[in-house]
Amino acid sequence: QVQLVESGGGLVQAGGSLRLSCAASGSIFNINAMGWYRQAPGKQRELVAKIPTGGSAIYADSVKGRFTISRDNAKNTMYLQMNSLKPEDTAVYYCNILAGLLLMNYWGQGTQVTVSS
């Protein structure tokens, strides 16, 4: 069983910064990719950023130049540094891992990020 636990969300003013963390535990092997998604009220869940194993980070156009994704493979932990936050970044942010022989998706419980104007 794989468990993902996010932390670091909160309320911040526009222009501020937050750092999200995602700690993975359990029987994790063959990690294909790790990533962050977000879902704003009334909208579909969307990709924010992801890092394929052995590949380069991929970012949504809306966050390029402001967000940075990183991972610590030794600790099975992933981070999302969010700078220059905007009110439109307000959403629940979810950690995701694509792993296992069958490449299953695992999700965290989500952490709320609220950016005030």
N, CA, C and O atoms as CSV, one atom per row, in Angstrom:
chain,resi,resn,atom,element,x,y,z
A,1,GLN,N,N,0.839,-1.187,0.000
A,1,GLN,CA,C,0.000,0.000,0.000
A,1,GLN,C,C,0.878,1.242,0.000
A,1,GLN,O,O,1.825,1.342,0.779
A,2,VAL,N,N,0.561,2.179,-0.871
A,2,VAL,CA,C,1.325,3.419,-0.974
A,2,VAL,C,C,0.536,4.548,-0.326
A,2,VAL,O,O,-0.667,4.682,-0.547
A,3,GLN,N,N,1.213,5.346,0.465
A,3,GLN,CA,C,0.584,6.507,1.078
A,3,GLN,C,C,1.368,7.757,0.722
A,3,GLN,O,O,2.598,7.776,0.780
A,4,LEU,N,N,0.639,8.797,0.354
A,4,LEU,CA,C,1.236,10.091,0.045
A,4,LEU,C,C,0.643,11.125,0.988
A,4,LEU,O,O,-0.576,11.222,1.129
A,5,VAL,N,N,1.504,11.891,1.627
A,5,VAL,CA,C,1.046,12.897,2.576
A,5,VAL,C,C,1.625,14.245,2.179
A,5,VAL,O,O,2.840,14.443,2.166
A,6,GLU,N,N,0.715,15.176,1.852
A,6,GLU,CA,C,1.141,16.522,1.483
A,6,GLU,C,C,1.170,17.421,2.715
A,6,GLU,O,O,0.468,17.179,3.696
A,7,SER,N,N,1.985,18.448,2.645
A,7,SER,CA,C,2.023,19.468,3.687
A,7,SER,C,C,2.538,20.755,3.079
A,7,SER,O,O,3.114,20.760,1.991
A,8,GLY,N,N,2.321,21.853,3.801
A,8,GLY,CA,C,2.881,23.133,3.370
A,8,GLY,C,C,1.879,24.102,2.778
A,8,GLY,O,O,2.239,25.235,2.458
A,9,GLY,N,N,0.635,23.689,2.625
A,9,GLY,CA,C,-0.358,24.616,2.101
A,9,GLY,C,C,-0.711,25.686,3.124
A,9,GLY,O,O,-0.278,25.634,4.275
A,10,GLY,N,N,-1.509,26.662,2.679
A,10,GLY,CA,C,-1.921,27.715,3.596
A,10,GLY,C,C,-2.429,28.928,2.860
A,10,GLY,O,O,-2.715,28.881,1.663
A,11,LEU,N,N,-2.536,30.016,3.596
A,11,LEU,CA,C,-3.015,31.290,3.066
A,11,LEU,C,C,-1.837,32.229,2.898
A,11,LEU,O,O,-1.030,32.396,3.813
A,12,VAL,N,N,-1.739,32.839,1.731
A,12,VAL,CA,C,-0.639,33.753,1.454
A,12,VAL,C,C,-1.152,34.888,0.580
A,12,VAL,O,O,-2.101,34.713,-0.184
A,13,GLN,N,N,-0.528,36.036,0.696
A,13,GLN,CA,C,-0.903,37.173,-0.141
A,13,GLN,C,C,-0.302,37.023,-1.533
A,13,GLN,O,O,0.711,36.349,-1.723
A,14,ALA,N,N,-0.938,37.653,-2.484
A,14,ALA,CA,C,-0.420,37.640,-3.853
A,14,ALA,C,C,1.022,38.153,-3.859
A,14,ALA,O,O,1.358,39.136,-3.198
A,15,GLY,N,N,1.858,37.457,-4.626
A,15,GLY,CA,C,3.268,37.795,-4.671
A,15,GLY,C,C,4.113,37.013,-3.692
A,15,GLY,O,O,5.342,37.042,-3.757
A,16,GLY,N,N,3.459,36.317,-2.789
A,16,GLY,CA,C,4.173,35.547,-1.778
A,16,GLY,C,C,4.596,34.175,-2.277
A,16,GLY,O,O,4.427,33.838,-3.449
A,17,SER,N,N,5.151,33.391,-1.355
A,17,SER,CA,C,5.684,32.074,-1.700
A,17,SER,C,C,5.204,31.032,-0.704
A,17,SER,O,O,4.925,31.325,0.459
A,18,LEU,N,N,5.117,29.808,-1.201
A,18,LEU,CA,C,4.843,28.646,-0.372
A,18,LEU,C,C,5.654,27.477,-0.906
A,18,LEU,O,O,5.991,27.426,-2.089
A,19,ARG,N,N,5.963,26.535,-0.015
A,19,ARG,CA,C,6.646,25.324,-0.440
A,19,ARG,C,C,5.826,24.117,0.012
A,19,ARG,O,O,5.606,23.909,1.205
A,20,LEU,N,N,5.389,23.344,-0.944
A,20,LEU,CA,C,4.641,22.134,-0.648
A,20,LEU,C,C,5.588,20.936,-0.599
A,20,LEU,O,O,6.567,20.867,-1.341
A,21,SER,N,N,5.275,20.004,0.283
A,21,SER,CA,C,6.037,18.765,0.379
A,21,SER,C,C,5.095,17.581,0.234
A,21,SER,O,O,3.920,17.657,0.591
A,22,CYS,N,N,5.627,16.490,-0.293
A,22,CYS,CA,C,4.860,15.258,-0.422
A,22,CYS,C,C,5.767,14.107,-0.012
A,22,CYS,O,O,6.771,13.827,-0.667
A,23,ALA,N,N,5.403,13.450,1.071
A,23,ALA,CA,C,6.181,12.312,1.546
A,23,ALA,C,C,5.475,11.025,1.176
A,23,ALA,O,O,4.298,10.838,1.487
A,24,ALA,N,N,6.199,10.139,0.512
A,24,ALA,CA,C,5.637,8.865,0.087
A,24,ALA,C,C,6.149,7.742,0.975
A,24,ALA,O,O,7.321,7.712,1.348
A,25,SER,N,N,5.266,6.833,1.303
A,25,SER,CA,C,5.664,5.678,2.112
A,25,SER,C,C,4.927,4.440,1.625
A,25,SER,O,O,3.946,4.530,0.887
A,26,GLY,N,N,5.427,3.272,2.058
A,26,GLY,CA,C,4.794,2.027,1.641
A,26,GLY,C,C,5.621,1.303,0.602
A,26,GLY,O,O,6.805,1.584,0.418
A,27,SER,N,N,4.984,0.374,-0.070
A,27,SER,CA,C,5.669,-0.459,-1.062
A,27,SER,C,C,5.730,0.282,-2.389
A,27,SER,O,O,4.860,0.136,-3.248
A,28,ILE,N,N,6.769,1.072,-2.531
A,28,ILE,CA,C,6.917,1.874,-3.741
A,28,ILE,C,C,8.069,1.329,-4.565
A,28,ILE,O,O,9.190,1.198,-4.073
A,29,PHE,N,N,7.793,1.018,-5.796
A,29,PHE,CA,C,8.858,0.603,-6.687
A,29,PHE,C,C,8.481,0.989,-8.107
A,29,PHE,O,O,7.316,1.244,-8.412
A,30,ASN,N,N,9.454,1.026,-8.936
A,30,ASN,CA,C,9.258,1.373,-10.347
A,30,ASN,C,C,8.480,2.678,-10.492
A,30,ASN,O,O,7.438,2.719,-11.145
A,31,ILE,N,N,8.994,3.740,-9.879
A,31,ILE,CA,C,8.349,5.039,-10.000
A,31,ILE,C,C,8.592,5.568,-11.412
A,31,ILE,O,O,9.734,5.769,-11.825
A,32,ASN,N,N,7.523,5.786,-12.126
A,32,ASN,CA,C,7.617,6.305,-13.493
A,32,ASN,C,C,7.672,7.823,-13.486
A,32,ASN,O,O,8.420,8.431,-14.251
A,33,ALA,N,N,6.871,8.430,-12.616
A,33,ALA,CA,C,6.846,9.893,-12.535
A,33,ALA,C,C,6.247,10.319,-11.206
A,33,ALA,O,O,5.471,9.589,-10.590
A,34,MET,N,N,6.623,11.513,-10.779
A,34,MET,CA,C,6.038,12.134,-9.595
A,34,MET,C,C,5.578,13.516,-10.018
A,34,MET,O,O,6.248,14.183,-10.806
A,35,GLY,N,N,4.448,13.945,-9.502
A,35,GLY,CA,C,3.947,15.235,-9.951
A,35,GLY,C,C,2.969,15.885,-8.999
A,35,GLY,O,O,2.529,15.288,-8.016
A,36,TRP,N,N,2.644,17.115,-9.315
A,36,TRP,CA,C,1.666,17.901,-8.560
A,36,TRP,C,C,0.525,18.286,-9.497
A,36,TRP,O,O,0.748,18.686,-10.640
A,37,TYR,N,N,-0.684,18.159,-8.999
A,37,TYR,CA,C,-1.888,18.571,-9.701
A,37,TYR,C,C,-2.660,19.511,-8.784
A,37,TYR,O,O,-2.416,19.557,-7.578
A,38,ARG,N,N,-3.584,20.255,-9.363
A,38,ARG,CA,C,-4.418,21.122,-8.540
A,38,ARG,C,C,-5.840,21.149,-9.089
A,38,ARG,O,O,-6.086,20.904,-10.270
A,39,GLN,N,N,-6.757,21.454,-8.189
A,39,GLN,CA,C,-8.155,21.548,-8.569
A,39,GLN,C,C,-8.785,22.734,-7.867
A,39,GLN,O,O,-8.867,22.777,-6.640
A,40,ALA,N,N,-9.226,23.696,-8.661
A,40,ALA,CA,C,-9.913,24.863,-8.137
A,40,ALA,C,C,-11.416,24.582,-8.113
A,40,ALA,O,O,-11.890,23.718,-8.851
A,41,PRO,N,N,-12.164,25.292,-7.285
A,41,PRO,CA,C,-13.615,25.065,-7.205
A,41,PRO,C,C,-14.274,25.192,-8.571
A,41,PRO,O,O,-14.061,26.174,-9.282
A,42,GLY,N,N,-15.068,24.204,-8.932
A,42,GLY,CA,C,-15.791,24.229,-10.186
A,42,GLY,C,C,-14.964,23.914,-11.410
A,42,GLY,O,O,-15.453,24.016,-12.535
A,43,LYS,N,N,-13.713,23.532,-11.204
A,43,LYS,CA,C,-12.840,23.238,-12.346
A,43,LYS,C,C,-12.306,21.815,-12.251
A,43,LYS,O,O,-12.344,21.184,-11.194
A,44,GLN,N,N,-11.808,21.327,-13.387
A,44,GLN,CA,C,-11.224,19.999,-13.404
A,44,GLN,C,C,-9.819,20.021,-12.815
A,44,GLN,O,O,-9.145,21.051,-12.797
A,45,ARG,N,N,-9.403,18.859,-12.338
A,45,ARG,CA,C,-8.045,18.742,-11.831
A,45,ARG,C,C,-7.081,18.906,-13.007
A,45,ARG,O,O,-7.301,18.352,-14.084
A,46,GLU,N,N,-6.014,19.672,-12.785
A,46,GLU,CA,C,-5.066,19.939,-13.853
A,46,GLU,C,C,-3.631,19.701,-13.384
A,46,GLU,O,O,-3.317,19.829,-12.200
A,47,LEU,N,N,-2.781,19.356,-14.330
A,47,LEU,CA,C,-1.375,19.169,-14.034
A,47,LEU,C,C,-0.723,20.513,-13.747
A,47,LEU,O,O,-0.927,21.487,-14.473
A,48,VAL,N,N,0.063,20.551,-12.680
A,48,VAL,CA,C,0.864,21.736,-12.374
A,48,VAL,C,C,2.305,21.495,-12.837
A,48,VAL,O,O,2.876,22.298,-13.575
A,49,ALA,N,N,2.873,20.386,-12.392
A,49,ALA,CA,C,4.253,20.053,-12.749
A,49,ALA,C,C,4.499,18.582,-12.455
A,49,ALA,O,O,3.874,18.000,-11.568
A,50,LYS,N,N,5.416,17.987,-13.211
A,50,LYS,CA,C,5.779,16.612,-12.916
A,50,LYS,C,C,7.204,16.345,-13.351
A,50,LYS,O,O,7.746,17.018,-14.228
A,51,ILE,N,N,7.800,15.342,-12.716
A,51,ILE,CA,C,9.156,14.925,-13.073
A,51,ILE,C,C,9.123,13.445,-13.410
A,51,ILE,O,O,8.919,12.619,-12.520
A,52,PRO,N,N,9.317,13.093,-14.664
A,52,PRO,CA,C,9.464,11.679,-15.014
A,52,PRO,C,C,10.802,11.175,-14.472
A,52,PRO,O,O,11.779,11.923,-14.442
A,53,THR,N,N,10.850,9.939,-14.054
A,53,THR,CA,C,12.111,9.367,-13.589
A,53,THR,C,C,13.120,9.374,-14.726
A,53,THR,O,O,12.875,8.826,-15.801
A,54,GLY,N,N,14.264,10.009,-14.467
A,54,GLY,CA,C,15.290,10.097,-15.487
A,54,GLY,C,C,15.026,11.138,-16.546
A,54,GLY,O,O,15.755,11.224,-17.534
A,55,GLY,N,N,13.977,11.942,-16.345
A,55,GLY,CA,C,13.632,12.945,-17.344
A,55,GLY,C,C,13.637,14.341,-16.760
A,55,GLY,O,O,13.991,14.559,-15.601
A,56,SER,N,N,13.232,15.281,-17.602
A,56,SER,CA,C,13.206,16.686,-17.187
A,56,SER,C,C,11.814,17.071,-16.707
A,56,SER,O,O,10.808,16.482,-17.102
A,57,ALA,N,N,11.794,18.069,-15.852
A,57,ALA,CA,C,10.528,18.541,-15.304
A,57,ALA,C,C,9.655,19.146,-16.401
A,57,ALA,O,O,10.137,19.742,-17.363
A,58,ILE,N,N,8.370,18.967,-16.213
A,58,ILE,CA,C,7.368,19.515,-17.132
A,58,ILE,C,C,6.448,20.417,-16.323
A,58,ILE,O,O,6.015,20.044,-15.232
A,59,TYR,N,N,6.148,21.600,-16.847
A,59,TYR,CA,C,5.321,22.563,-16.136
A,59,TYR,C,C,4.133,23.000,-16.980
A,59,TYR,O,O,4.210,23.059,-18.207
A,60,ALA,N,N,3.042,23.303,-16.305
A,60,ALA,CA,C,1.931,23.959,-16.975
A,60,ALA,C,C,2.377,25.361,-17.361
A,60,ALA,O,O,3.157,25.993,-16.647
A,61,ASP,N,N,1.880,25.841,-18.486
A,61,ASP,CA,C,2.276,27.173,-18.946
A,61,ASP,C,C,1.985,28.244,-17.897
A,61,ASP,O,O,2.728,29.218,-17.775
A,62,SER,N,N,0.918,28.064,-17.154
A,62,SER,CA,C,0.493,29.078,-16.195
A,62,SER,C,C,1.448,29.225,-15.013
A,62,SER,O,O,1.388,30.222,-14.294
A,63,VAL,N,N,2.325,28.249,-14.803
A,63,VAL,CA,C,3.227,28.321,-13.641
A,63,VAL,C,C,4.696,28.376,-14.041
A,63,VAL,O,O,5.564,28.495,-13.176
A,64,LYS,N,N,4.985,28.293,-15.317
A,64,LYS,CA,C,6.382,28.322,-15.762
A,64,LYS,C,C,7.065,29.593,-15.289
A,64,LYS,O,O,6.512,30.688,-15.395
A,65,GLY,N,N,8.273,29.432,-14.766
A,65,GLY,CA,C,9.029,30.574,-14.285
A,65,GLY,C,C,8.697,30.985,-12.865
A,65,GLY,O,O,9.402,31.805,-12.278
A,66,ARG,N,N,7.621,30.423,-12.298
A,66,ARG,CA,C,7.227,30.771,-10.927
A,66,ARG,C,C,7.317,29.569,-9.990
A,66,ARG,O,O,7.649,29.726,-8.815
A,67,PHE,N,N,7.031,28.398,-10.486
A,67,PHE,CA,C,7.034,27.184,-9.668
A,67,PHE,C,C,8.224,26.313,-10.048
A,67,PHE,O,O,8.659,26.288,-11.199
A,68,THR,N,N,8.741,25.595,-9.041
A,68,THR,CA,C,9.825,24.650,-9.281
A,68,THR,C,C,9.530,23.342,-8.563
A,68,THR,O,O,9.294,23.321,-7.355
A,69,ILE,N,N,9.548,22.256,-9.320
A,69,ILE,CA,C,9.325,20.938,-8.741
A,69,ILE,C,C,10.671,20.251,-8.537
A,69,ILE,O,O,11.582,20.390,-9.353
A,70,SER,N,N,10.780,19.515,-7.450
A,70,SER,CA,C,12.011,18.769,-7.196
A,70,SER,C,C,11.666,17.499,-6.434
A,70,SER,O,O,10.596,17.399,-5.833
A,71,ARG,N,N,12.562,16.541,-6.460
A,71,ARG,CA,C,12.326,15.300,-5.743
A,71,ARG,C,C,13.610,14.805,-5.120
A,71,ARG,O,O,14.697,14.977,-5.672
A,72,ASP,N,N,13.470,14.194,-3.970
A,72,ASP,CA,C,14.581,13.569,-3.259
A,72,ASP,C,C,14.311,12.074,-3.290
A,72,ASP,O,O,13.541,11.556,-2.480
A,73,ASN,N,N,14.944,11.388,-4.222
A,73,ASN,CA,C,14.649,9.961,-4.403
A,73,ASN,C,C,15.009,9.128,-3.179
A,73,ASN,O,O,14.342,8.140,-2.874
A,74,ALA,N,N,16.060,9.530,-2.485
A,74,ALA,CA,C,16.486,8.771,-1.306
A,74,ALA,C,C,15.434,8.814,-0.206
A,74,ALA,O,O,15.293,7.871,0.573
A,75,LYS,N,N,14.702,9.918,-0.152
A,75,LYS,CA,C,13.688,10.086,0.889
A,75,LYS,C,C,12.275,9.858,0.370
A,75,LYS,O,O,11.310,9.971,1.127
A,76,ASN,N,N,12.145,9.538,-0.914
A,76,ASN,CA,C,10.809,9.399,-1.522
A,76,ASN,C,C,9.951,10.625,-1.217
A,76,ASN,O,O,8.781,10.509,-0.852
A,77,THR,N,N,10.542,11.770,-1.371
A,77,THR,CA,C,9.855,13.028,-1.076
A,77,THR,C,C,9.930,13.939,-2.288
A,77,THR,O,O,10.919,13.953,-3.021
A,78,MET,N,N,8.870,14.692,-2.480
A,78,MET,CA,C,8.791,15.611,-3.598
A,78,MET,C,C,8.392,16.979,-3.068
A,78,MET,O,O,7.703,17.086,-2.054
A,79,TYR,N,N,8.830,18.026,-3.761
A,79,TYR,CA,C,8.564,19.389,-3.324
A,79,TYR,C,C,8.020,20.215,-4.484
A,79,TYR,O,O,8.250,19.910,-5.655
A,80,LEU,N,N,7.295,21.267,-4.123
A,80,LEU,CA,C,6.864,22.253,-5.109
A,80,LEU,C,C,7.088,23.627,-4.491
A,80,LEU,O,O,6.365,24.040,-3.584
A,81,GLN,N,N,8.085,24.316,-4.987
A,81,GLN,CA,C,8.355,25.681,-4.551
A,81,GLN,C,C,7.528,26.610,-5.421
A,81,GLN,O,O,7.666,26.619,-6.644
A,82,MET,N,N,6.674,27.387,-4.784
A,82,MET,CA,C,5.768,28.269,-5.506
A,82,MET,C,C,6.093,29.713,-5.148
A,82,MET,O,O,5.946,30.120,-3.995
A,83,ASN,N,N,6.530,30.477,-6.127
A,83,ASN,CA,C,6.862,31.886,-5.933
A,83,ASN,C,C,5.929,32.757,-6.751
A,83,ASN,O,O,5.245,32.283,-7.657
A,84,SER,N,N,5.912,34.027,-6.419
A,84,SER,CA,C,5.076,34.996,-7.147
A,84,SER,C,C,3.654,34.476,-7.299
A,84,SER,O,O,3.093,34.484,-8.394
A,85,LEU,N,N,3.090,34.033,-6.212
A,85,LEU,CA,C,1.760,33.428,-6.261
A,85,LEU,C,C,0.702,34.445,-6.656
A,85,LEU,O,O,0.785,35.627,-6.323
A,86,LYS,N,N,-0.295,33.947,-7.377
A,86,LYS,CA,C,-1.391,34.775,-7.857
A,86,LYS,C,C,-2.712,34.225,-7.308
A,86,LYS,O,O,-2.790,33.046,-6.965
A,87,PRO,N,N,-3.734,35.053,-7.221
A,87,PRO,CA,C,-5.034,34.557,-6.751
A,87,PRO,C,C,-5.535,33.370,-7.572
A,87,PRO,O,O,-6.215,32.497,-7.033
A,88,GLU,N,N,-5.214,33.324,-8.848
A,88,GLU,CA,C,-5.667,32.214,-9.683
A,88,GLU,C,C,-4.934,30.908,-9.386
A,88,GLU,O,O,-5.293,29.863,-9.929
A,89,ASP,N,N,-3.924,30.954,-8.543
A,89,ASP,CA,C,-3.264,29.723,-8.098
A,89,ASP,C,C,-4.028,29.052,-6.949
A,89,ASP,O,O,-3.681,27.947,-6.531
A,90,THR,N,N,-5.045,29.713,-6.451
A,90,THR,CA,C,-5.840,29.150,-5.368
A,90,THR,C,C,-6.497,27.846,-5.797
A,90,THR,O,O,-7.215,27.798,-6.795
A,91,ALA,N,N,-6.242,26.787,-5.029
A,91,ALA,CA,C,-6.756,25.462,-5.371
A,91,ALA,C,C,-6.345,24.475,-4.293
A,91,ALA,O,O,-5.559,24.798,-3.402
A,92,VAL,N,N,-6.881,23.279,-4.385
A,92,VAL,CA,C,-6.361,22.169,-3.597
A,92,VAL,C,C,-5.278,21.505,-4.442
A,92,VAL,O,O,-5.506,21.150,-5.599
A,93,TYR,N,N,-4.113,21.345,-3.858
A,93,TYR,CA,C,-2.973,20.774,-4.570
A,93,TYR,C,C,-2.791,19.319,-4.139
A,93,TYR,O,O,-2.781,19.000,-2.950
A,94,TYR,N,N,-2.649,18.448,-5.139
A,94,TYR,CA,C,-2.533,17.018,-4.893
A,94,TYR,C,C,-1.181,16.501,-5.379
A,94,TYR,O,O,-0.689,16.877,-6.443
A,95,CYS,N,N,-0.613,15.642,-4.574
A,95,CYS,CA,C,0.603,14.937,-4.939
A,95,CYS,C,C,0.222,13.661,-5.678
A,95,CYS,O,O,-0.768,13.015,-5.334
A,96,ASN,N,N,0.996,13.298,-6.681
A,96,ASN,CA,C,0.693,12.113,-7.486
A,96,ASN,C,C,1.963,11.335,-7.792
A,96,ASN,O,O,3.010,11.915,-8.081
A,97,ILE,N,N,1.856,10.019,-7.725
A,97,ILE,CA,C,2.951,9.147,-8.149
A,97,ILE,C,C,2.388,8.107,-9.105
A,97,ILE,O,O,1.347,7.503,-8.850
A,98,LEU,N,N,3.085,7.916,-10.188
A,98,LEU,CA,C,2.758,6.869,-11.156
A,98,LEU,C,C,3.821,5.797,-10.967
A,98,LEU,O,O,4.993,6.026,-11.266
A,99,ALA,N,N,3.417,4.616,-10.468
A,99,ALA,CA,C,4.422,3.636,-10.077
A,99,ALA,C,C,3.893,2.217,-10.165
A,99,ALA,O,O,2.706,1.984,-10.392
A,100,GLY,N,N,4.810,1.275,-9.977
A,100,GLY,CA,C,4.450,-0.135,-9.968
A,100,GLY,C,C,4.516,-0.755,-11.345
A,100,GLY,O,O,4.645,-0.064,-12.355
A,101,LEU,N,N,4.424,-2.081,-11.367
A,101,LEU,CA,C,4.489,-2.815,-12.629
A,101,LEU,C,C,3.341,-2.436,-13.557
A,101,LEU,O,O,3.492,-2.447,-14.779
A,102,LEU,N,N,2.197,-2.102,-12.972
A,102,LEU,CA,C,1.021,-1.748,-13.773
A,102,LEU,C,C,0.867,-0.243,-13.932
A,102,LEU,O,O,-0.134,0.228,-14.471
A,103,LEU,N,N,1.855,0.513,-13.464
A,103,LEU,CA,C,1.830,1.983,-13.540
A,103,LEU,C,C,0.510,2.532,-13.006
A,103,LEU,O,O,-0.282,3.135,-13.731
A,104,MET,N,N,0.311,2.305,-11.743
A,104,MET,CA,C,-0.895,2.819,-11.092
A,104,MET,C,C,-0.670,4.230,-10.587
A,104,MET,O,O,0.445,4.621,-10.242
A,105,ASN,N,N,-1.769,4.992,-10.552
A,105,ASN,CA,C,-1.732,6.346,-10.012
A,105,ASN,C,C,-2.049,6.325,-8.528
A,105,ASN,O,O,-3.036,5.725,-8.102
A,106,TYR,N,N,-1.217,6.973,-7.757
A,106,TYR,CA,C,-1.460,7.139,-6.326
A,106,TYR,C,C,-1.588,8.628,-6.035
A,106,TYR,O,O,-0.844,9.449,-6.573
A,107,TRP,N,N,-2.555,8.963,-5.166
A,107,TRP,CA,C,-2.847,10.357,-4.863
A,107,TRP,C,C,-2.767,10.614,-3.364
A,107,TRP,O,O,-3.088,9.754,-2.543
A,108,GLY,N,N,-2.330,11.827,-3.036
A,108,GLY,CA,C,-2.404,12.275,-1.660
A,108,GLY,C,C,-3.793,12.828,-1.374
A,108,GLY,O,O,-4.663,12.845,-2.245
A,109,GLN,N,N,-3.984,13.275,-0.146
A,109,GLN,CA,C,-5.297,13.757,0.271
A,109,GLN,C,C,-5.538,15.198,-0.151
A,109,GLN,O,O,-6.672,15.675,-0.117
A,110,GLY,N,N,-4.491,15.887,-0.545
A,110,GLY,CA,C,-4.620,17.270,-0.986
A,110,GLY,C,C,-4.310,18.262,0.114
A,110,GLY,O,O,-4.523,17.989,1.295
A,111,THR,N,N,-3.805,19.415,-0.285
A,111,THR,CA,C,-3.541,20.502,0.651
A,111,THR,C,C,-4.027,21.801,0.025
A,111,THR,O,O,-3.786,22.067,-1.152
A,112,GLN,N,N,-4.707,22.596,0.817
A,112,GLN,CA,C,-5.330,23.823,0.299
A,112,GLN,C,C,-4.302,24.943,0.213
A,112,GLN,O,O,-3.556,25.200,1.157
A,113,VAL,N,N,-4.281,25.596,-0.926
A,113,VAL,CA,C,-3.480,26.803,-1.122
A,113,VAL,C,C,-4.443,27.935,-1.483
A,113,VAL,O,O,-5.192,27.842,-2.456
A,114,THR,N,N,-4.412,28.985,-0.699
A,114,THR,CA,C,-5.275,30.137,-0.937
A,114,THR,C,C,-4.421,31.386,-1.068
A,114,THR,O,O,-3.644,31.713,-0.171
A,115,VAL,N,N,-4.567,32.081,-2.186
A,115,VAL,CA,C,-3.795,33.291,-2.437
A,115,VAL,C,C,-4.760,34.472,-2.457
A,115,VAL,O,O,-5.662,34.532,-3.292
A,116,SER,N,N,-4.566,35.395,-1.548
A,116,SER,CA,C,-5.443,36.556,-1.461
A,116,SER,C,C,-4.876,37.715,-2.273
A,116,SER,O,O,-3.663,37.871,-2.412
A,117,SER,N,N,-5.779,38.510,-2.797
A,117,SER,CA,C,-5.351,39.642,-3.645
A,117,SER,C,C,-5.131,40.893,-2.815
A,117,SER,O,O,-4.771,41.938,-3.357
